[in-house]
Amino acid sequence: MNDNLLDIACTSLGGEPKKLADYGGKALLVVNTASKCGFTPQYQGLEALWQAYRDQGLVVLGFPCNQFGKQEPGDEAAISEFCELNFGVSFPLFKKVDVNGPQAHPLFVQLKKRAPGLLGSQGIKWNFTKFLISGDGKSVKRYAPTTKPEALRADIEALLR
């Protein structure tokens, strides 16, 4: 398994192969998302962060996940349409992934190792867990699903300096 976060292969919602390195050394905010979750309105806050900081070097990346309460049941087309129509999401979205268990996507395996949760837990507890990654891929900070996107502004600004 590849330990370099930036070299881990991902697939965009449209089916395009990607790596985090494709985002050119920018700070990354990786979020496991869902369309039918109590935290789904955070899409609006994530889009606001993307609009506010993308020209300064932040990329928001959404990874839909159906592991928590089956709250992301749709296929890629349904996810894309929902996000665009309801929240005006324009930041990059990826194919649905597992974030826990034996089928967990390698990106989330590495993120959980680098930024464990409360009491050192490596599991992700719910949708909208957020990981802020430095442009070199070396620094990772984790935020709980209850942490609203706007609460990340100071940490984002510190990374972009």
Order of alpha helices (4+ residues) and beta strands (2+ residues): beta-beta-beta-alpha-beta-alpha-alpha-beta-beta-alpha
